[in-house]
């Protein structure tokens, strides 16, 4: 499930982001689309599942059918969870203290089986989109904490490695996020 960091992940992410930006350009007439490499594969030296995570933020979430059509040339197809309560597939789960407005957490999830990549499409004003970028940047700025997170992930991978899907593994990582979030938020305000 987990592998050591691969320095080719950011290169692959960059190439895929160029393709995705071009495909979504027609849905972004004002040129405000934000596209980023996120997740563990975006953090140097962090162990990860060898699946590159990408995030696109748009002012408005287009219907799934429209996104499927414009992304088809890129090889990204709509993704569905392994079970009905799969976390983060169509709706992000707000972190404690985030605004309660449900529509802020709507998202579209795509994957590219040939590229081993996942594409999260969220609104520009998504608090969760902001959180994943902040978490990535904090882990990059704190290599010791990234290593600690990697050790935590290895324990969880061993515990849940035989599962048919990754949902329990994903949920279990939340405990680590709960622990570090105050430090991440202080750091983001320049207080740490």
C-alpha positions as semicolon CSV with decimal commas, in nm:
position;residue;x (nm);y (nm);z (nm)
1;X;0,000;0,000;0,000
2;X;0,269;0,256;0,098
3;X;0,596;0,314;-0,084
4;X;0,894;0,540;-0,025
5;X;0,883;0,889;-0,174
6;X;0,942;0,904;-0,549
7;X;1,093;1,229;-0,683
8;X;0,907;1,170;-1,010
9;X;0,569;1,227;-0,841
10;X;0,586;1,609;-0,864
11;X;0,693;1,584;-1,229
12;X;0,397;1,358;-1,309
13;X;0,165;1,586;-1,111
14;X;0,289;1,891;-1,302
15;X;0,227;1,726;-1,639
16;X;-0,121;1,614;-1,537
17;X;-0,208;1,958;-1,400
18;X;-0,121;2,116;-1,736
19;X;-0,360;1,873;-1,910
20;X;-0,637;1,927;-1,655
21;X;-0,605;2,307;-1,666
22;X;-0,633;2,299;-2,045
23;X;-0,937;2,070;-2,032
24;X;-1,115;2,288;-1,775
25;X;-1,027;2,623;-1,933
26;X;-1,373;2,657;-2,090
27;X;-1,532;2,632;-1,744
28;X;-1,306;2,908;-1,614
29;X;-1,374;3,217;-1,828
30;X;-1,231;3,452;-1,563
31;X;-0,908;3,255;-1,530
32;X;-0,938;3,199;-1,155
33;X;-0,898;2,820;-1,153
34;X;-0,645;2,701;-0,894
35;X;-0,471;2,369;-0,960
36;X;-0,227;2,209;-0,715
37;X;-0,044;1,888;-0,634
38;X;-0,171;1,783;-0,290
39;X;-0,149;1,492;-0,051
40;X;0,145;1,285;0,061
41;X;0,302;1,258;-0,285
42;X;0,347;1,638;-0,272
43;X;0,559;1,622;0,046
44;X;0,928;1,539;-0,007
45;X;1,047;1,220;0,161
46;X;0,700;1,124;0,289
47;X;0,582;0,767;0,233
48;X;0,263;0,745;0,032
49;X;0,034;0,529;-0,169
50;X;0,181;0,562;-0,521
51;X;-0,122;0,762;-0,636
52;X;-0,072;1,130;-0,717
53;X;-0,344;1,357;-0,570
54;X;-0,438;1,674;-0,754
55;X;-0,679;1,947;-0,654
56;X;-0,861;2,194;-0,876
57;X;-1,067;2,478;-0,735
58;X;-1,331;2,643;-0,952
59;X;-1,571;2,930;-0,875
60;X;-1,866;2,699;-0,942
61;X;-1,878;2,320;-0,946
62;X;-2,003;2,213;-1,285
63;X;-2,237;1,913;-1,305
64;X;-2,064;1,575;-1,306
65;X;-2,176;1,511;-1,665
66;X;-2,011;1,833;-1,788
67;X;-1,689;1,765;-1,599
68;X;-1,682;1,407;-1,726
69;X;-1,713;1,529;-2,082
70;X;-1,442;1,794;-2,065
71;X;-1,201;1,571;-1,871
72;X;-1,247;1,267;-2,097
73;X;-0,946;1,353;-2,319
74;X;-0,721;1,360;-2,011
75;X;-0,809;1,003;-1,908
76;X;-0,972;1,115;-1,583
77;X;-1,306;0,947;-1,517
78;X;-1,558;0,993;-1,238
79;X;-1,467;0,803;-0,922
80;X;-1,705;0,639;-0,680
81;X;-1,640;0,516;-0,328
82;X;-1,592;0,155;-0,235
83;X;-1,905;0,178;-0,022
84;X;-2,185;0,433;0,029
85;X;-2,017;0,605;0,325
86;X;-1,674;0,635;0,161
87;X;-1,519;0,953;0,301
88;X;-1,447;1,245;0,074
89;X;-1,590;1,117;-0,253
90;X;-1,876;1,358;-0,322
91;X;-1,861;1,567;-0,008
92;X;-1,570;1,653;0,220
93;X;-1,611;1,607;0,592
94;X;-1,557;1,947;0,759
95;X;-1,274;1,973;1,008
96;X;-1,365;2,097;1,357
97;X;-1,422;2,471;1,360
98;X;-1,488;2,498;0,987
99;X;-1,804;2,673;0,865
100;X;-2,115;2,453;0,871
101;X;-2,254;2,548;0,526
102;X;-2,290;2,203;0,357
103;X;-2,252;2,329;-0,001
104;X;-1,896;2,447;0,076
105;X;-1,793;2,082;0,101
106;X;-1,945;1,952;-0,223
107;X;-1,685;1,813;-0,459
108;X;-1,631;1,601;-0,766
109;X;-1,382;1,317;-0,761
110;X;-1,209;1,174;-1,067
111;X;-0,930;0,925;-1,115
112;X;-0,698;0,824;-1,393
113;X;-0,630;0,451;-1,374
114;X;-0,356;0,473;-1,638
115;X;-0,174;0,754;-1,453
116;X;-0,241;0,635;-1,096
117;X;-0,380;0,978;-1,013
118;X;-0,681;1,122;-0,831
119;X;-0,836;1,460;-0,908
120;X;-1,038;1,642;-0,641
121;X;-1,250;1,926;-0,781
122;X;-1,369;2,172;-0,518
123;X;-1,507;2,524;-0,503
124;X;-1,269;2,818;-0,471
125;X;-1,423;2,899;-0,133
126;X;-1,398;2,545;0,003
127;X;-1,253;2,549;0,356
128;X;-1,146;2,190;0,304
129;X;-0,948;2,283;-0,009
130;X;-0,770;2,545;0,199
131;X;-0,700;2,285;0,471
132;X;-0,536;2,032;0,237
133;X;-0,306;2,303;0,097
134;X;-0,220;2,425;0,444
135;X;-0,151;2,070;0,564
136;X;0,075;2,002;0,263
137;X;0,270;2,324;0,318
138;X;0,306;2,262;0,693
139;X;0,437;1,909;0,638
140;X;0,684;2,040;0,378
141;X;0,805;2,304;0,625
142;X;0,831;2,054;0,913
143;X;1,024;1,744;0,796
144;X;1,031;1,590;1,145
145;X;0,651;1,608;1,164
146;X;0,626;1,467;0,812
147;X;0,844;1,175;0,924
148;X;0,622;1,125;1,228
149;X;0,316;1,127;1,000
150;X;0,489;0,874;0,775
151;X;0,550;0,642;1,072
152;X;0,184;0,679;1,173
153;X;0,075;0,595;0,818
154;X;0,293;0,282;0,816
155;X;0,125;0,157;1,134
156;X;-0,218;0,220;0,982
157;X;-0,121;0,057;0,654
158;X;-0,015;-0,254;0,842
159;X;-0,341;-0,257;1,036
160;X;-0,570;-0,191;0,736
161;X;-0,355;-0,326;0,452
162;X;-0,575;-0,630;0,397
163;X;-0,895;-0,427;0,361
164;X;-1,076;-0,429;0,028
165;X;-1,088;-0,048;0,028
166;X;-0,893;0,236;0,190
167;X;-1,181;0,392;0,385
168;X;-1,083;0,275;0,734
169;X;-0,721;0,374;0,666
170;X;-0,842;0,719;0,555
171;X;-1,059;0,765;0,862
172;X;-0,780;0,655;1,096
173;X;-0,543;0,922;0,959
174;X;-0,789;1,182;1,088
175;X;-0,665;1,121;1,444
176;X;-0,322;1,249;1,343
177;X;-0,478;1,554;1,175
178;X;-0,680;1,625;1,489
179;X;-0,359;1,622;1,692
180;X;-0,156;1,853;1,467
181;X;-0,426;2,091;1,349
182;X;-0,374;2,351;1,626
183;X;-0,002;2,367;1,536
184;X;-0,081;2,389;1,165
185;X;-0,328;2,674;1,221
186;X;-0,084;2,865;1,447
187;X;0,191;2,822;1,186
188;X;-0,042;2,952;0,913
189;X;-0,094;3,272;1,115
190;X;0,281;3,311;1,168
191;X;0,257;3,227;1,537
192;X;0,471;2,913;1,539
